């Protein structure tokens, strides 16, 4: 752990050359560091996600969270920005990949970068972490209960996203998956389908499903929080990134 870090809002170049907002946290001491792109959940680019970004810096990683709603609602509150994005059907997949690529390029430019990069995402961000890892050359990725990798949103839900399990063949690095047994998006059956697809292509993956946990069990500010599952999940994340992002 490091208590010397800098955290600030920066501007990066995202998809299509657009300038977007991002939150950067970086340790100020120690050896070269792996870089983590934190992909925020549908509620938005919020205080909780920025806290997670700082948590990675405290553990010695360069970390950046791009504001995926910079275009829809620049300067808006997280709730308003998420509502604007939701009204547009969510973040288009190609734009997400471009924004993550831009975040990685920003991390590459930092003096402490060791040239290794990963993504982590929660809820919609879990799906997007998998998407990025199937679209970009990453060293690792973490999917925390990512919905609609397998299956489509229920009728009436405004998200305009489709299943992307067919991209499993393109996964560029090891994948850690953390899921709740009581979740329906993804359900345990959908998690099993994704695992089977990754097995088919001999992709390295490590999936864990927690009994008594549903969706968003990492979210400390929600009734869904499950401390035992979250604490074990964090332990697995640190072990996983320690293995694949170390200098």
Order of alpha helices (4+ residues) and beta strands (2+ residues): beta-beta-beta-alpha-beta-alpha-alpha-beta-alpha-beta-beta-alpha-beta-alpha
